Structures are given as structure tokens and as C-alpha cells.
């Protein structure tokens, strides 16, 4: 039976060419198409997934950008690797770097909700039980490949509710919006990094299998007197992002 892709909607689902890219890259990674063999021809992919030639061509272009396939006139599209050779890389040596690292990405708002922190959420956010928050559910894509690099849940104070319109327009500098609508500068950021089995909801957005190994990054953004302004909970799939941090010895020779 053809593996038809869902029709486009306004509920935050990725465009069809991105859905097709994710599905094909997952099948390549899982070994359905072996390295050195040919990807099925354009008409076959159109028929199998119920999509247009334009959608297939855009998906194949993205697979090329990711280093998974290469196109050869008169031969077809050859599988070159099971894993993407492209990674989104960010050097984070200062708070300014952390704020700016999103400049080469695109942000898609998936949904939002108002929440009151119960014991479990309060532990995640390092806040008090009963505190009110707005949760923005988002996915960030690498601008050059349109590949999803992180499922990001952003928790902000209720006074930041007005930033929704700018998020819907694709504004990527989220923490500039937090300062704008919250009326307070971010003076400090704390980052906690650990391993995670990618949850099912994140896996669907990132195009990986549920419980694949992933990277969990929690960031806490603080204002005056250590007031917690925002928390982001970030789930990264394997092999798509790397962060570089530098330290040096104070007073040492450089």
C-alpha cells in the first residue's frame, strides 16, 4: 500500500517535502536502500507517497545537501551514506554566542498552552510548584538544509504571551522576544546537558525512531537577582548538531 504523506494543515506539521525528506533519510539510515544502490526513480516515489514531482525533487535536493545521495545524469540518484555528513555547529563561548546561535536556523511554532507547574514540571524548570507559565512548542531547522535539528519547548512568564505573533512569523531570536515582552534583560544563562532516549513526540518531528539516542539540553535564563525568566528544554537527534565551548585559565599565558 502506498505510504501516503498527510495533507498539509495549519497545525504545525512540516511541509510535505520536509516530511518526505525525513522519511527517506530514515529509510536510508535503516538500510532499506543500501549505499551504492539507486534511490527509486521520481515517478515511483510520486506514486508511492502520493506527492508531486516538485515535492520529490525538493526532497532529493535536501538529501543531496545532507550528503546522503548524489544525482548522476543518465544513471539516477545514488545512495552515498547512511548518516548525514552535515552537522549544525555552534561555538558557545559567551552569553552573546548563545543568544546568536539561532541566526542560521528557521523556527516553526507548533503549538502553545498555559500551564501551572506541578511537582514534576517544577523540578524540570527549577521553579516553585503552582507557578504559571506559557509553553511554546517549537521545532528549529537548519537554514541551509531545512533539516530539523531540535525539538524545543520554551517556557516563559505569562507577561510574554504577546510574543506569539512574532513566533508565528518565524522569528528565530526567541530570547530577544523574551526581553522585549518581559521587560527585563537576560543577564545569565545556565546549561545542563545529558543523554536521552528521544520521546515519541520529538521523534515524529525530528524524523527518527522513538527512543533513539539523543541529546537533552536544558537552558535556564535568569534576570535581575537570579529571577528565572525562561527555560528551554531541547531534544536533539543524533548526528545533526554539535556545540563547541572554550575555556581558558584565568591569568594564564595564551
C-alpha positions in Angstrom: 0.0 0.0 0.0 1.4 3.4 -0.9 2.8 5.3 2.2 0.9 8.5 1.5 2.0 11.6 3.3 -0.5 13.6 5.3 -2.1 16.6 3.5 -0.7 20.0 4.5 -2.5 21.5 7.5 -2.2 24.6 9.7 -1.5 22.6 12.9 2.3 23.0 12.7 3.0 19.9 10.6 6.1 20.2 8.4 5.7 20.9 4.7 5.4 17.8 2.6 8.8 17.9 1.1 10.3 18.0 4.6 8.1 15.1 5.6 9.4 13.2 2.5 13.0 14.1 3.3 12.7 12.9 6.8 11.0 9.6 5.7 13.6 8.9 3.0 16.5 9.8 5.2 15.2 7.4 7.9 14.8 4.6 5.4 18.3 5.2 4.2 19.6 5.2 7.7 17.7 1.9 8.5 19.2 0.2 5.5 16.2 0.0 3.2 18.4 1.5 0.4 22.0 0.3 0.6 25.0 2.5 0.0 25.9 2.4 -3.7 22.4 1.4 -4.9 19.9 3.7 -6.6 17.1 5.6 -4.9 13.8 4.7 -6.6 13.0 6.9 -9.7 11.0 10.0 -9.4 7.7 8.5 -10.8 8.0 5.6 -8.3 8.4 8.0 -5.4 5.5 10.2 -6.6 3.3 7.1 -6.8 4.4 5.6 -3.5 4.0 8.7 -1.4 1.2 10.4 -3.3 3.2 13.6 -3.9 4.1 15.8 -6.9 7.3 15.7 -8.9 8.2 19.1 -7.4 7.9 17.7 -3.8 10.1 14.7 -4.8 12.8 16.9 -6.4 12.9 19.2 -3.4 13.3 16.3 -1.1 16.0 14.7 -3.2 17.8 18.1 -3.3 17.8 18.2 0.5 19.1 14.6 0.7 22.0 15.8 -1.6 22.7 18.7 0.7 22.8 16.3 3.6 25.4 14.1 1.8 23.1 11.1 1.7 22.7 10.9 -2.0 24.2 12.3 -5.3 22.5 12.7 -8.6 24.1 11.5 -11.9 22.6 12.2 -15.3 21.7 9.0 -17.2 22.2 6.9 -14.0 19.9 8.2 -11.3 20.2 9.1 -7.6 22.9 7.1 -5.9 22.9 6.4 -2.1 26.2 7.7 -0.8 25.9 7.4 3.0 23.6 6.1 5.7 24.2 9.1 8.0 24.2 12.8 7.1 27.7 14.3 6.7 26.3 17.7 7.6 26.0 18.9 11.2 24.8 22.2 12.6 27.7 23.6 14.6 27.6 26.4 17.1 30.5 27.8 19.1 29.2 28.9 22.5 31.8 30.9 24.5 29.7 33.7 25.8 26.1 34.6 26.6 26.1 36.6 23.3 27.1 33.5 21.4 24.3 31.5 23.0 21.7 34.2 22.0 23.0 34.5 18.5 23.5 30.8 17.6 20.0 30.6 16.1 20.7 33.1 13.3 21.4 30.3 10.8 18.2 28.4 11.6 14.5 28.6 11.0 11.9 28.3 13.8 8.5 26.8 13.4 5.8 27.3 16.1 3.9 24.0 16.6 1.6 25.0 19.4 1.3 26.6 22.8 -0.5 26.2 26.1 -0.8 27.8 29.6 0.5 25.5 32.3 0.7 25.6 36.1 3.8 23.8 37.4 3.1 20.6 39.2 5.8 18.8 41.2 7.3 17.1 38.1 7.4 20.3 35.9 8.7 22.4 38.8 11.6 20.0 39.2 12.4 20.3 35.4 12.1 24.1 35.4 13.7 24.7 38.8 10.7 26.8 39.9 8.1 26.6 42.6 5.0 24.4 42.4 1.9 26.4 41.3 3.8 29.0 39.2 2.1 29.9 35.9 4.0 29.6 32.6 3.3 29.7 28.9 4.8 26.7 27.0 5.8 27.3 23.3 6.2 24.1 21.4 8.7 24.6 18.5 11.0 22.9 16.1 14.2 24.5 14.8 15.5 23.7 11.3 19.0 24.3 9.8 18.5 27.1 7.2 20.8 25.6 4.6 19.3 22.1 4.5 15.8 22.5 6.1 16.7 19.5 8.3 15.1 19.5 11.8 17.9 19.9 14.4 16.0 20.3 17.7 12.5 19.9 19.2 12.4 22.9 21.6 9.9 23.5 24.4 10.2 27.1 25.6 8.7 28.1 28.9 8.1 31.8 29.5 6.3 34.0 32.1 2.7 34.9 31.4 3.7 38.5 30.5 5.4 37.2 27.4 2.1 36.0 25.8 2.3 38.8 23.2 5.3 37.2 21.5 3.1 34.6 19.8 2.5 36.7 16.7 6.3 37.1 16.1 6.9 33.4 16.7 4.2 32.6 14.1 6.1 34.8 11.6 9.2 32.6 12.1 11.2 35.0 14.3 14.2 32.9 15.4 15.7 35.2 18.1 13.4 33.9 20.8 15.3 35.3 23.8 15.3 38.8 22.3 11.5 38.4 22.3 11.5 37.4 26.0 13.4 40.5 26.9 11.1 42.6 24.7 7.8 41.3 26.1 9.0 40.5 29.6 10.6 43.9 30.1 13.8 42.5 31.7 17.2 41.7 30.3 18.6 38.2 30.4 21.8 38.5 32.5 22.8 34.9 32.9 22.2 31.5 31.3 22.8 28.1 32.8 23.1 25.0 30.6 22.6 21.4 31.6 23.4 18.6 29.1 22.6 14.9 29.2 21.7 11.9 27.2 18.1 11.0 26.4 16.1 8.3 24.6 14.2 10.5 22.2 10.5 10.7 23.2 7.9 9.7 20.6 6.6 13.3 20.1 10.1 14.6 19.5 10.9 11.6 17.2 8.0 12.4 14.9 9.2 16.0 14.4 12.8 15.1 14.0 12.3 12.1 11.7 14.0 9.5 13.9 12.8 6.3 15.7 11.3 6.7 19.1 13.8 6.1 21.9 16.8 6.7 19.5 19.8 8.0 21.5 19.6 11.8 21.6 20.9 14.9 23.4 18.9 16.7 26.0 19.9 20.3 26.7 18.1 22.4 29.3 18.8 26.1 29.5 17.8 28.4 32.3 17.7 32.2 31.6 18.0 34.5 34.6 17.4 38.2 35.1 18.0 40.5 38.0 18.6 38.9 41.4 18.6 35.5 39.7 14.9 35.7 38.7 14.0 32.8 36.4 12.7 34.4 33.2 12.6 31.4 30.8 13.6 27.7 30.4 14.1 25.8 27.2 14.0 22.0 27.0 15.8 20.9 23.8 15.9 17.4 22.3 18.5 16.9 19.6 18.6 13.8 17.3 22.0 12.1 16.9 24.5 13.4 14.4 22.8 16.7 13.5 24.2 19.3 15.9 27.4 20.0 17.8 28.3 22.7 20.3 31.8 23.8 20.9 32.7 25.5 24.2 36.1 27.0 25.0 37.6 27.5 28.5 40.9 29.2 29.4 42.9 29.5 32.6 42.4 33.0 34.1 45.8 34.7 34.3 47.5 32.0 32.3 49.6 32.5 29.2 47.5 32.5 25.9 
